[in-house]
Amino acid sequence: MILKALKMKRQILSLFFVGFLFLGCKVQNTNNVTELPHAFSNAVDYSSSGNWAVLPENYPDNLKEYAVENPQDSIDVFYVYPTLIVSDKDKRWNVPLNDSVQINKVRNIAVRFQGSAWGSSGSLYVPYYRQAHIRSYSNLENGGTTALLMAYSDVKAAFEYYLKHYNHGRGIILAGHSQGSTHISYLLKDFFDGKPLQNQLVAAYIPGVGLDKNQFKTIPLMETPDQTGGFVTWNTFKKKFDQKNYKWYKGKVVINPVTWDTTAMAPRALHKGFLYSNGKMYANSFDTHTDNGVIWISTPHFPYRYLTVAMRNYHSGDVNLFWEDIRENSLLRVKTFRANKKKSIHAEEARMN
């Protein structure tokens, strides 16, 4: 099942977007790759705080301004970052946890511009994991599958440790992007789908992957802004560009991350804001239009829009393009989740009496 799912994603280009300053995107090959995926086969010890990029008691300074007021409140956020190892000069299949360049990218790019969108909704947990190189998606039969499964084994181990030692029955938001969303989708299958833990699922935000409406047995696509217990997903493209990559999302489900329903079109006036690399928020930046698995957006209105001219798609901006939209929606779902829990408790108390 996992191999089949990975094959569907072989064309996903997992680059992280920071204020429209894109990294180059190339389909990777395995020429001169000397390090095999099994080179880092030892299990990661997640009892060590050093193997976590973020724990509630150890927020990096650039995250504190977005943090929930009470980190030990009733909701947790488990965030898995996207592919950050993308250079065709890097011959590794998986990046080790102690790689200083990767650590810097996780803390100062991924967490800062993506994970922060959920920071005000709950206590944030972000594990480091031995991430698979982007070439893995286009070389599944020649090392890619092994690399991706190794990456997921770390994410799974981190989540198991989190459940046993940190969660204490709180509601859970799962959040990721691209490769991170790939791993989150497997967590949903392994721990939530048709299992008791689903009762603790506030929402799963998993953009940047192609998913079917019936991807899960009991976890629905959430089609209203305040719905809980399901997942949302979207893939952002520049209008009418990059038809080659667009075809991989045809027929997949998509939610409009401005209206948080299946509304086909939404005007710029409804867009809450995207977080740019200068730390500023730009609202009312673009129109959105959902169409057969993707969401098209118009050219963003902001002072640096000329930087978008050469861009063919906005996959790597799936989160921070909608940063404020995500933050507000996440808070709404948390509010609904808490209200539903209270109703459930009161109903149970009434039944017992």
LOPA-945745 format. One record per residue (C-alpha): residue number from 1; residue in one letter; x, y, z. Coordinates in Angstrom, 1 decimal. Layout:
<pts>
<pt seq="NUM" type="A" px="X" py="Y" pz="Z"/>
...
</pts>
This chain:
<pts>
<pt seq="1" type="M" px="0.0" py="0.0" pz="0.0"/>
<pt seq="2" type="I" px="2.8" py="2.4" pz="0.9"/>
<pt seq="3" type="L" px="4.7" py="1.7" pz="-2.3"/>
<pt seq="4" type="K" px="1.6" py="2.3" pz="-4.3"/>
<pt seq="5" type="A" px="1.0" py="5.6" pz="-2.6"/>
<pt seq="6" type="L" px="4.5" py="6.7" pz="-3.1"/>
<pt seq="7" type="K" px="4.3" py="5.9" pz="-6.9"/>
<pt seq="8" type="M" px="1.4" py="8.3" pz="-7.1"/>
<pt seq="9" type="K" px="3.6" py="11.0" pz="-5.6"/>
<pt seq="10" type="R" px="6.7" py="10.5" pz="-7.7"/>
<pt seq="11" type="Q" px="6.2" py="13.8" pz="-9.5"/>
<pt seq="12" type="I" px="5.6" py="15.8" pz="-6.4"/>
<pt seq="13" type="L" px="8.3" py="18.4" pz="-6.1"/>
<pt seq="14" type="S" px="8.8" py="19.0" pz="-2.4"/>
<pt seq="15" type="L" px="10.4" py="22.4" pz="-2.2"/>
<pt seq="16" type="F" px="9.6" py="24.9" pz="0.5"/>
<pt seq="17" type="F" px="8.5" py="28.4" pz="-0.4"/>
<pt seq="18" type="V" px="9.8" py="31.5" pz="1.4"/>
<pt seq="19" type="G" px="8.3" py="34.7" pz="0.2"/>
<pt seq="20" type="F" px="8.4" py="33.6" pz="-3.5"/>
<pt seq="21" type="L" px="12.2" py="33.2" pz="-3.4"/>
<pt seq="22" type="F" px="12.2" py="29.8" pz="-4.9"/>
<pt seq="23" type="L" px="14.9" py="27.2" pz="-4.9"/>
<pt seq="24" type="G" px="15.7" py="25.6" pz="-8.2"/>
<pt seq="25" type="C" px="13.6" py="22.5" pz="-8.9"/>
<pt seq="26" type="K" px="15.0" py="19.6" pz="-10.9"/>
<pt seq="27" type="V" px="14.1" py="16.0" pz="-11.3"/>
<pt seq="28" type="Q" px="16.9" py="14.2" pz="-9.6"/>
<pt seq="29" type="N" px="18.7" py="11.1" pz="-10.9"/>
<pt seq="30" type="T" px="20.9" py="8.6" pz="-9.2"/>
<pt seq="31" type="N" px="24.1" py="9.2" pz="-11.1"/>
<pt seq="32" type="N" px="27.1" py="9.1" pz="-8.8"/>
<pt seq="33" type="V" px="25.0" py="8.5" pz="-5.7"/>
<pt seq="34" type="T" px="27.3" py="6.6" pz="-3.4"/>
<pt seq="35" type="E" px="25.4" py="6.6" pz="-0.1"/>
<pt seq="36" type="L" px="22.6" py="4.0" pz="0.1"/>
<pt seq="37" type="P" px="19.3" py="4.7" pz="2.0"/>
<pt seq="38" type="H" px="20.1" py="2.1" pz="4.7"/>
<pt seq="39" type="A" px="23.3" py="4.0" pz="5.8"/>
<pt seq="40" type="F" px="21.4" py="5.5" pz="8.7"/>
<pt seq="41" type="S" px="19.5" py="2.4" pz="9.9"/>
<pt seq="42" type="N" px="19.7" py="2.8" pz="13.7"/>
<pt seq="43" type="A" px="16.5" py="3.9" pz="15.5"/>
<pt seq="44" type="V" px="16.3" py="7.5" pz="16.7"/>
<pt seq="45" type="D" px="15.9" py="8.1" pz="20.4"/>
<pt seq="46" type="Y" px="13.1" py="10.5" pz="20.8"/>
<pt seq="47" type="S" px="13.4" py="10.6" pz="24.6"/>
<pt seq="48" type="S" px="16.3" py="13.0" pz="23.8"/>
<pt seq="49" type="S" px="15.1" py="16.6" pz="23.5"/>
<pt seq="50" type="G" px="17.9" py="17.2" pz="21.1"/>
<pt seq="51" type="N" px="16.1" py="15.1" pz="18.5"/>
<pt seq="52" type="W" px="13.2" py="17.5" pz="18.5"/>
<pt seq="53" type="A" px="13.3" py="20.8" pz="16.6"/>
<pt seq="54" type="V" px="10.5" py="22.1" pz="18.8"/>
<pt seq="55" type="L" px="9.0" py="21.1" pz="22.1"/>
<pt seq="56" type="P" px="6.5" py="23.2" pz="24.2"/>
<pt seq="57" type="E" px="9.2" py="24.0" pz="26.8"/>
<pt seq="58" type="N" px="11.8" py="24.8" pz="24.2"/>
<pt seq="59" type="Y" px="10.4" py="27.1" pz="21.5"/>
<pt seq="60" type="P" px="13.0" py="28.9" pz="19.3"/>
<pt seq="61" type="D" px="12.9" py="32.6" pz="19.6"/>
<pt seq="62" type="N" px="11.5" py="33.1" pz="16.1"/>
<pt seq="63" type="L" px="8.5" py="31.1" pz="17.0"/>
<pt seq="64" type="K" px="7.6" py="32.5" pz="20.4"/>
<pt seq="65" type="E" px="5.6" py="35.4" pz="19.0"/>
<pt seq="66" type="Y" px="3.2" py="33.0" pz="17.4"/>
<pt seq="67" type="A" px="2.9" py="30.6" pz="20.3"/>
<pt seq="68" type="V" px="-0.3" py="29.8" pz="22.1"/>
<pt seq="69" type="E" px="-0.7" py="31.8" pz="25.3"/>
<pt seq="70" type="N" px="-0.9" py="28.6" pz="27.4"/>
<pt seq="71" type="P" px="1.4" py="25.9" pz="25.9"/>
<pt seq="72" type="Q" px="-0.1" py="23.3" pz="28.2"/>
<pt seq="73" type="D" px="-3.7" py="23.9" pz="27.0"/>
<pt seq="74" type="S" px="-6.0" py="21.2" pz="25.7"/>
<pt seq="75" type="I" px="-4.6" py="21.0" pz="22.1"/>
<pt seq="76" type="D" px="-1.3" py="19.7" pz="20.6"/>
<pt seq="77" type="V" px="0.0" py="20.3" pz="17.2"/>
<pt seq="78" type="F" px="2.3" py="17.7" pz="15.6"/>
<pt seq="79" type="Y" px="4.0" py="19.2" pz="12.6"/>
<pt seq="80" type="V" px="6.2" py="17.4" pz="10.0"/>
<pt seq="81" type="Y" px="8.2" py="19.6" pz="7.7"/>
<pt seq="82" type="P" px="8.6" py="19.3" pz="3.9"/>
<pt seq="83" type="T" px="11.6" py="18.2" pz="1.8"/>
<pt seq="84" type="L" px="14.5" py="20.5" pz="2.5"/>
<pt seq="85" type="I" px="17.3" py="18.3" pz="1.0"/>
<pt seq="86" type="V" px="17.0" py="19.2" pz="-2.7"/>
<pt seq="87" type="S" px="20.4" py="19.9" pz="-4.2"/>
<pt seq="88" type="D" px="21.4" py="17.6" pz="-7.1"/>
<pt seq="89" type="K" px="25.0" py="17.9" pz="-5.8"/>
<pt seq="90" type="D" px="23.9" py="16.2" pz="-2.6"/>
<pt seq="91" type="K" px="24.4" py="12.5" pz="-3.2"/>
<pt seq="92" type="R" px="22.8" py="11.3" pz="0.1"/>
<pt seq="93" type="W" px="19.5" py="9.6" pz="0.1"/>
<pt seq="94" type="N" px="18.6" py="10.6" pz="3.7"/>
<pt seq="95" type="V" px="20.0" py="13.5" pz="5.8"/>
<pt seq="96" type="P" px="21.2" py="12.6" pz="9.3"/>
<pt seq="97" type="L" px="19.7" py="14.3" pz="12.3"/>
<pt seq="98" type="N" px="23.0" py="16.1" pz="13.2"/>
<pt seq="99" type="D" px="23.3" py="17.8" pz="9.8"/>
<pt seq="100" type="S" px="23.8" py="21.5" pz="10.8"/>
<pt seq="101" type="V" px="22.5" py="22.8" pz="7.4"/>
<pt seq="102" type="Q" px="19.3" py="20.8" pz="7.7"/>
<pt seq="103" type="I" px="18.8" py="21.8" pz="11.3"/>
<pt seq="104" type="N" px="19.1" py="25.5" pz="10.3"/>
<pt seq="105" type="K" px="16.6" py="25.0" pz="7.5"/>
<pt seq="106" type="V" px="14.1" py="23.2" pz="9.8"/>
<pt seq="107" type="R" px="14.2" py="25.8" pz="12.6"/>
<pt seq="108" type="N" px="14.6" py="29.0" pz="10.6"/>
<pt seq="109" type="I" px="12.6" py="28.2" pz="7.5"/>
<pt seq="110" type="A" px="10.2" py="25.4" pz="7.9"/>
<pt seq="111" type="V" px="9.1" py="26.0" pz="11.5"/>
<pt seq="112" type="R" px="9.3" py="29.8" pz="11.1"/>
<pt seq="113" type="F" px="7.2" py="30.1" pz="7.9"/>
<pt seq="114" type="Q" px="5.1" py="27.0" pz="8.1"/>
<pt seq="115" type="G" px="4.8" py="25.4" pz="11.5"/>
<pt seq="116" type="S" px="4.1" py="28.8" pz="13.0"/>
<pt seq="117" type="A" px="0.8" py="29.0" pz="11.3"/>
<pt seq="118" type="W" px="-0.6" py="26.5" pz="13.8"/>
<pt seq="119" type="G" px="1.4" py="27.9" pz="16.7"/>
<pt seq="120" type="S" px="-1.4" py="29.8" pz="18.4"/>
<pt seq="121" type="S" px="-3.7" py="26.8" pz="18.3"/>
<pt seq="122" type="G" px="-1.8" py="24.4" pz="20.6"/>
<pt seq="123" type="S" px="1.5" py="23.2" pz="22.0"/>
<pt seq="124" type="L" px="3.8" py="22.6" pz="19.0"/>
<pt seq="125" type="Y" px="5.8" py="19.4" pz="18.6"/>
<pt seq="126" type="V" px="8.3" py="19.1" pz="15.7"/>
<pt seq="127" type="P" px="10.6" py="16.1" pz="15.5"/>
<pt seq="128" type="Y" px="13.7" py="16.0" pz="13.4"/>
<pt seq="129" type="Y" px="13.7" py="13.0" pz="11.1"/>
<pt seq="130" type="R" px="16.1" py="11.5" pz="8.5"/>
<pt seq="131" type="Q" px="14.4" py="13.1" pz="5.6"/>
<pt seq="132" type="A" px="14.5" py="11.5" pz="2.1"/>
<pt seq="133" type="H" px="16.2" py="13.5" pz="-0.7"/>
<pt seq="134" type="I" px="13.8" py="14.9" pz="-3.3"/>
<pt seq="135" type="R" px="15.2" py="12.4" pz="-5.8"/>
<pt seq="136" type="S" px="13.5" py="9.6" pz="-3.9"/>
<pt seq="137" type="Y" px="10.1" py="10.5" pz="-5.5"/>
<pt seq="138" type="S" px="11.4" py="10.1" pz="-9.0"/>
<pt seq="139" type="N" px="13.6" py="7.0" pz="-8.2"/>
<pt seq="140" type="L" px="11.2" py="4.9" pz="-6.2"/>
<pt seq="141" type="E" px="12.5" py="1.5" pz="-7.6"/>
<pt seq="142" type="N" px="16.1" py="2.5" pz="-7.2"/>
<pt seq="143" type="G" px="16.5" py="3.5" pz="-3.6"/>
<pt seq="144" type="G" px="13.7" py="6.1" pz="-3.3"/>
<pt seq="145" type="T" px="11.2" py="3.8" pz="-1.6"/>
<pt seq="146" type="T" px="13.7" py="2.7" pz="1.0"/>
<pt seq="147" type="A" px="14.7" py="6.3" pz="1.7"/>
<pt seq="148" type="L" px="11.1" py="7.5" pz="2.1"/>
<pt seq="149" type="L" px="10.2" py="4.5" pz="4.4"/>
<pt seq="150" type="M" px="13.2" py="5.2" pz="6.5"/>
<pt seq="151" type="A" px="12.0" py="8.8" pz="6.9"/>
<pt seq="152" type="Y" px="8.5" py="7.7" pz="7.8"/>
<pt seq="153" type="S" px="9.9" py="5.2" pz="10.4"/>
<pt seq="154" type="D" px="11.4" py="8.2" pz="12.2"/>
<pt seq="155" type="V" px="8.2" py="10.2" pz="12.1"/>
<pt seq="156" type="K" px="6.3" py="7.2" pz="13.3"/>
<pt seq="157" type="A" px="8.7" py="6.6" pz="16.2"/>
<pt seq="158" type="A" px="8.5" py="10.2" pz="17.2"/>
<pt seq="159" type="F" px="4.7" py="10.2" pz="17.2"/>
<pt seq="160" type="E" px="4.6" py="7.0" pz="19.3"/>
<pt seq="161" type="Y" px="6.9" py="8.6" pz="21.8"/>
<pt seq="162" type="Y" px="4.8" py="11.8" pz="21.8"/>
<pt seq="163" type="L" px="1.6" py="9.8" pz="22.4"/>
<pt seq="164" type="K" px="3.1" py="7.9" pz="25.3"/>
<pt seq="165" type="H" px="5.0" py="10.7" pz="27.1"/>
<pt seq="166" type="Y" px="3.6" py="14.1" pz="26.0"/>
<pt seq="167" type="N" px="-0.1" py="13.9" pz="24.8"/>
<pt seq="168" type="H" px="-2.0" py="13.0" pz="28.0"/>
<pt seq="169" type="G" px="-5.3" py="12.8" pz="26.1"/>
<pt seq="170" type="R" px="-5.3" py="16.2" pz="24.5"/>
<pt seq="171" type="G" px="-6.8" py="17.0" pz="21.1"/>
<pt seq="172" type="I" px="-4.4" py="16.7" pz="18.2"/>
<pt seq="173" type="I" px="-3.8" py="18.8" pz="15.1"/>
<pt seq="174" type="L" px="-1.7" py="17.0" pz="12.5"/>
<pt seq="175" type="A" px="0.0" py="19.4" pz="10.1"/>
<pt seq="176" type="G" px="2.5" py="19.0" pz="7.3"/>
<pt seq="177" type="H" px="3.4" py="19.8" pz="3.7"/>
<pt seq="178" type="S" px="4.6" py="17.8" pz="0.8"/>
<pt seq="179" type="Q" px="6.9" py="15.0" pz="2.1"/>
<pt seq="180" type="G" px="5.6" py="16.0" pz="5.6"/>
<pt seq="181" type="S" px="2.1" py="15.5" pz="4.4"/>
<pt seq="182" type="T" px="3.1" py="12.1" pz="2.9"/>
<pt seq="183" type="H" px="4.2" py="11.0" pz="6.4"/>
<pt seq="184" type="I" px="1.2" py="12.6" pz="8.1"/>
<pt seq="185" type="S" px="-1.1" py="10.6" pz="5.8"/>
<pt seq="186" type="Y" px="0.6" py="7.4" pz="7.0"/>
<pt seq="187" type="L" px="0.2" py="8.4" pz="10.6"/>
<pt seq="188" type="L" px="-3.5" py="8.9" pz="9.9"/>
<pt seq="189" type="K" px="-3.8" py="5.4" pz="8.6"/>
<pt seq="190" type="D" px="-1.6" py="3.7" pz="11.3"/>
<pt seq="191" type="F" px="-3.0" py="5.5" pz="14.4"/>
<pt seq="192" type="F" px="-6.4" py="7.2" pz="13.6"/>
<pt seq="193" type="D" px="-8.3" py="5.6" pz="10.8"/>
<pt seq="194" type="G" px="-11.1" py="3.6" pz="12.5"/>
<pt seq="195" type="K" px="-9.1" py="3.6" pz="15.8"/>
<pt seq="196" type="P" px="-10.0" py="5.1" pz="19.2"/>
<pt seq="197" type="L" px="-7.4" py="7.9" pz="18.7"/>
<pt seq="198" type="Q" px="-9.6" py="9.4" pz="16.0"/>
<pt seq="199" type="N" px="-11.7" py="10.8" pz="18.9"/>
<pt seq="200" type="Q" px="-8.7" py="13.1" pz="19.7"/>
<pt seq="201" type="L" px="-8.3" py="14.3" pz="16.1"/>
<pt seq="202" type="V" px="-9.1" py="18.0" pz="15.8"/>
<pt seq="203" type="A" px="-8.0" py="18.2" pz="12.1"/>
<pt seq="204" type="A" px="-5.2" py="17.1" pz="9.7"/>
<pt seq="205" type="Y" px="-3.8" py="19.8" pz="7.4"/>
<pt seq="206" type="I" px="-2.0" py="17.9" pz="4.6"/>
<pt seq="207" type="P" px="-1.4" py="20.1" pz="1.6"/>
<pt seq="208" type="G" px="1.0" py="19.4" pz="-1.3"/>
<pt seq="209" type="V" px="0.0" py="15.8" pz="-2.0"/>
<pt seq="210" type="G" px="-2.6" py="14.2" pz="-4.2"/>
<pt seq="211" type="L" px="-5.3" py="12.5" pz="-2.1"/>
<pt seq="212" type="D" px="-8.6" py="10.8" pz="-2.9"/>
<pt seq="213" type="K" px="-11.8" py="11.7" pz="-1.1"/>
<pt seq="214" type="N" px="-12.0" py="8.1" pz="0.2"/>
<pt seq="215" type="Q" px="-8.3" py="8.0" pz="1.0"/>
<pt seq="216" type="F" px="-9.2" py="6.9" pz="4.6"/>
<pt seq="217" type="K" px="-11.9" py="4.6" pz="5.8"/>
<pt seq="218" type="T" px="-13.4" py="6.8" pz="8.5"/>
<pt seq="219" type="I" px="-11.5" py="10.1" pz="8.3"/>
<pt seq="220" type="P" px="-13.5" py="12.4" pz="6.0"/>
<pt seq="221" type="L" px="-12.5" py="15.3" pz="3.8"/>
<pt seq="222" type="M" px="-13.6" py="18.4" pz="5.9"/>
<pt seq="223" type="E" px="-15.9" py="20.5" pz="3.7"/>
<pt seq="224" type="T" px="-17.0" py="23.2" pz="6.1"/>
<pt seq="225" type="P" px="-14.7" py="25.7" pz="8.0"/>
<pt seq="226" type="D" px="-15.6" py="24.5" pz="11.4"/>
<pt seq="227" type="Q" px="-15.7" py="20.7" pz="10.8"/>
<pt seq="228" type="T" px="-13.4" py="18.6" pz="12.9"/>
<pt seq="229" type="G" px="-12.1" py="15.0" pz="12.9"/>
<pt seq="230" type="G" px="-11.1" py="15.0" pz="9.2"/>
<pt seq="231" type="F" px="-8.5" py="16.2" pz="6.8"/>
<pt seq="232" type="V" px="-8.0" py="19.1" pz="4.3"/>
<pt seq="233" type="T" px="-5.7" py="19.2" pz="1.4"/>
<pt seq="234" type="W" px="-4.8" py="21.5" pz="-1.5"/>
<pt seq="235" type="N" px="-2.2" py="22.1" pz="-4.2"/>
<pt seq="236" type="T" px="-1.4" py="25.6" pz="-5.4"/>
<pt seq="237" type="F" px="-0.7" py="26.4" pz="-9.0"/>
<pt seq="238" type="K" px="-0.1" py="29.5" pz="-11.1"/>
<pt seq="239" type="K" px="-3.1" py="30.0" pz="-13.4"/>
<pt seq="240" type="K" px="-2.9" py="27.9" pz="-16.5"/>
<pt seq="241" type="F" px="0.9" py="27.2" pz="-16.1"/>
<pt seq="242" type="D" px="2.8" py="23.9" pz="-15.5"/>
<pt seq="243" type="Q" px="0.3" py="21.6" pz="-17.0"/>
<pt seq="244" type="K" px="2.8" py="18.8" pz="-16.8"/>
<pt seq="245" type="N" px="2.8" py="18.6" pz="-13.1"/>
<pt seq="246" type="Y" px="-0.8" py="19.6" pz="-12.8"/>
<pt seq="247" type="K" px="-1.9" py="16.3" pz="-14.4"/>
<pt seq="248" type="W" px="-0.7" py="14.4" pz="-11.3"/>
<pt seq="249" type="Y" px="-3.4" py="16.0" pz="-9.2"/>
<pt seq="250" type="K" px="-6.3" py="15.6" pz="-11.6"/>
<pt seq="251" type="G" px="-9.2" py="13.8" pz="-10.0"/>
<pt seq="252" type="K" px="-7.9" py="14.4" pz="-6.5"/>
<pt seq="253" type="V" px="-9.7" py="16.3" pz="-3.8"/>
<pt seq="254" type="V" px="-9.1" py="19.9" pz="-3.0"/>
<pt seq="255" type="I" px="-10.4" py="22.4" pz="-0.5"/>
<pt seq="256" type="N" px="-10.2" py="26.2" pz="-1.0"/>
<pt seq="257" type="P" px="-7.9" py="27.3" pz="1.9"/>
<pt seq="258" type="V" px="-9.5" py="30.8" pz="1.8"/>
<pt seq="259" type="T" px="-13.2" py="29.7" pz="2.3"/>
<pt seq="260" type="W" px="-12.4" py="26.2" pz="3.7"/>
<pt seq="261" type="D" px="-15.1" py="24.6" pz="1.7"/>
<pt seq="262" type="T" px="-15.5" py="23.5" pz="-1.9"/>
<pt seq="263" type="T" px="-16.3" py="26.9" pz="-3.2"/>
<pt seq="264" type="A" px="-14.9" py="27.1" pz="-6.7"/>
<pt seq="265" type="M" px="-13.9" py="30.8" pz="-6.6"/>
<pt seq="266" type="A" px="-13.0" py="33.3" pz="-4.0"/>
<pt seq="267" type="P" px="-12.1" py="37.0" pz="-4.5"/>
<pt seq="268" type="R" px="-8.9" py="38.6" pz="-3.2"/>
<pt seq="269" type="A" px="-11.0" py="40.4" pz="-0.6"/>
<pt seq="270" type="L" px="-11.4" py="37.1" pz="1.3"/>
<pt seq="271" type="H" px="-7.7" py="36.2" pz="1.4"/>
<pt seq="272" type="K" px="-6.5" py="36.7" pz="5.0"/>
<pt seq="273" type="G" px="-2.8" py="36.9" pz="4.3"/>
<pt seq="274" type="F" px="0.5" py="35.2" pz="3.4"/>
<pt seq="275" type="L" px="3.7" py="35.4" pz="5.4"/>
<pt seq="276" type="Y" px="6.6" py="36.8" pz="3.4"/>
<pt seq="277" type="S" px="10.3" py="36.2" pz="4.2"/>
<pt seq="278" type="N" px="10.6" py="39.8" pz="5.6"/>
<pt seq="279" type="G" px="8.2" py="38.7" pz="8.4"/>
<pt seq="280" type="K" px="5.3" py="40.9" pz="7.1"/>
<pt seq="281" type="M" px="1.8" py="39.7" pz="6.3"/>
<pt seq="282" type="Y" px="0.2" py="40.5" pz="3.0"/>
<pt seq="283" type="A" px="-3.6" py="40.2" pz="2.9"/>
<pt seq="284" type="N" px="-6.1" py="40.4" pz="0.0"/>
<pt seq="285" type="S" px="-3.2" py="39.2" pz="-2.3"/>
<pt seq="286" type="F" px="-4.9" py="37.0" pz="-4.9"/>
<pt seq="287" type="D" px="-8.1" py="35.3" pz="-6.2"/>
<pt seq="288" type="T" px="-8.5" py="31.6" pz="-5.7"/>
<pt seq="289" type="H" px="-10.1" py="29.1" pz="-8.0"/>
<pt seq="290" type="T" px="-10.4" py="25.4" pz="-7.3"/>
<pt seq="291" type="D" px="-10.4" py="23.1" pz="-10.3"/>
<pt seq="292" type="N" px="-10.1" py="19.3" pz="-10.6"/>
<pt seq="293" type="G" px="-7.6" py="18.6" pz="-7.8"/>
<pt seq="294" type="V" px="-5.7" py="21.9" pz="-7.6"/>
<pt seq="295" type="I" px="-6.3" py="25.5" pz="-6.6"/>
<pt seq="296" type="W" px="-5.3" py="28.2" pz="-9.1"/>
<pt seq="297" type="I" px="-4.3" py="31.6" pz="-7.8"/>
<pt seq="298" type="S" px="-3.9" py="34.9" pz="-9.6"/>
<pt seq="299" type="T" px="-0.6" py="36.8" pz="-9.5"/>
<pt seq="300" type="P" px="-0.2" py="37.9" pz="-5.9"/>
<pt seq="301" type="H" px="-0.5" py="41.6" pz="-5.1"/>
<pt seq="302" type="F" px="2.4" py="42.6" pz="-2.9"/>
<pt seq="303" type="P" px="5.5" py="44.8" pz="-3.2"/>
<pt seq="304" type="Y" px="7.7" py="42.1" pz="-4.6"/>
<pt seq="305" type="R" px="5.3" py="40.6" pz="-7.1"/>
<pt seq="306" type="Y" px="7.9" py="40.9" pz="-9.9"/>
<pt seq="307" type="L" px="9.7" py="37.9" pz="-8.3"/>
<pt seq="308" type="T" px="6.8" py="35.7" pz="-9.3"/>
<pt seq="309" type="V" px="7.0" py="36.3" pz="-13.1"/>
<pt seq="310" type="A" px="9.3" py="33.3" pz="-13.8"/>
<pt seq="311" type="M" px="7.5" py="30.9" pz="-11.4"/>
<pt seq="312" type="R" px="5.4" py="28.1" pz="-13.0"/>
<pt seq="313" type="N" px="3.7" py="26.8" pz="-9.9"/>
<pt seq="314" type="Y" px="3.4" py="27.7" pz="-6.3"/>
<pt seq="315" type="H" px="3.6" py="24.2" pz="-4.7"/>
<pt seq="316" type="S" px="6.3" py="25.2" pz="-2.3"/>
<pt seq="317" type="G" px="4.1" py="28.1" pz="-1.0"/>
<pt seq="318" type="D" px="1.1" py="25.9" pz="-0.1"/>
<pt seq="319" type="V" px="1.3" py="26.9" pz="3.5"/>
<pt seq="320" type="N" px="2.7" py="30.4" pz="3.9"/>
<pt seq="321" type="L" px="0.6" py="31.7" pz="0.9"/>
<pt seq="322" type="F" px="-2.3" py="31.0" pz="3.2"/>
<pt seq="323" type="W" px="-0.6" py="31.5" pz="6.5"/>
<pt seq="324" type="E" px="-3.2" py="33.8" pz="8.2"/>
<pt seq="325" type="D" px="-6.1" py="31.8" pz="6.6"/>
<pt seq="326" type="I" px="-4.7" py="28.6" pz="8.2"/>
<pt seq="327" type="R" px="-4.1" py="30.3" pz="11.6"/>
<pt seq="328" type="E" px="-7.7" py="31.6" pz="11.9"/>
<pt seq="329" type="N" px="-9.2" py="28.4" pz="10.6"/>
<pt seq="330" type="S" px="-7.2" py="26.3" pz="12.9"/>
<pt seq="331" type="L" px="-8.4" py="28.3" pz="15.9"/>
<pt seq="332" type="L" px="-12.0" py="27.9" pz="14.7"/>
<pt seq="333" type="R" px="-11.7" py="24.2" pz="14.5"/>
<pt seq="334" type="V" px="-10.1" py="24.1" pz="18.0"/>
<pt seq="335" type="K" px="-13.1" py="26.1" pz="19.3"/>
<pt seq="336" type="T" px="-15.5" py="23.7" pz="17.7"/>
<pt seq="337" type="F" px="-13.6" py="20.7" pz="19.0"/>
<pt seq="338" type="R" px="-13.7" py="22.0" pz="22.5"/>
<pt seq="339" type="A" px="-17.4" py="22.8" pz="22.3"/>
<pt seq="340" type="N" px="-18.2" py="19.3" pz="21.0"/>
<pt seq="341" type="K" px="-16.1" py="17.7" pz="23.8"/>
<pt seq="342" type="K" px="-18.1" py="19.7" pz="26.4"/>
<pt seq="343" type="K" px="-21.4" py="18.6" pz="24.9"/>
<pt seq="344" type="S" px="-20.2" py="15.0" pz="24.9"/>
<pt seq="345" type="I" px="-19.2" py="15.2" pz="28.5"/>
<pt seq="346" type="H" px="-22.4" py="16.8" pz="29.6"/>
<pt seq="347" type="A" px="-24.4" py="14.2" pz="27.6"/>
<pt seq="348" type="E" px="-22.5" py="11.4" pz="29.3"/>
<pt seq="349" type="E" px="-23.0" py="12.9" pz="32.7"/>
<pt seq="350" type="A" px="-26.8" py="13.2" pz="32.1"/>
<pt seq="351" type="R" px="-26.9" py="9.6" pz="30.9"/>
<pt seq="352" type="M" px="-25.2" py="8.4" pz="34.0"/>
<pt seq="353" type="N" px="-27.5" py="10.4" pz="36.3"/>
</pts>
